[in-house]
Amino acid sequence: MEFSLIEGKRKYSWNYIAEGYRYTKNRENNGIIYLKCTLAKECACNSLARVDARTHLLEVTRGHNNSQAEYKSDSIVLANRIKRSAVSSTGTLREIFDDECRGSSAGPSLTFKKLESTMYKRRKLEVPNIPLSPEEFVEQLIDYSYTNTYRFSIANDNGNAV
């Protein structure tokens, strides 16, 4: 059967969507990707599937014992978009969250508190360290925009903010 891919909850992970169910990669062997239901722990679902790399078709090898309604792909897609925006945008994390959720049907299913830590961690990996001197700041300023990233000031010898 045909399937689609969406980014998973973790960075660089993928979920396979087929017939309203979501699968995640379990292992790979000889060009075959073995999948398991993402609700395996929550619902004790034992469903398994596999994808042949040559045919790109998904085959369910063991059926589900959970309903399709338990899966919400739009909230995962929105959460991933918010996480990516936290890295690329210069606004506050709360502004980014509110802007992305506005007008989305999946917005009410997400909370800022749930995503704030991940947004902060992803942004921190992309943002350079706080400069210790005005010279370091000038060097880093050439490569990166500090707008709304840090709340600090650098003072010159007279005590005035630079």
Secondary structure by P-SEA (a helix, b strand, c coil): ccccccccccccbbbbbccccccccccccccbbbbbbcccccccccccccccccccccccccccccccccccaaaaaaaaaaaaaaacccccaaaaaaaaaccccccccccccccaaaaaaaaaaacccccccaaaaaaaaacccccccccccccccccccc
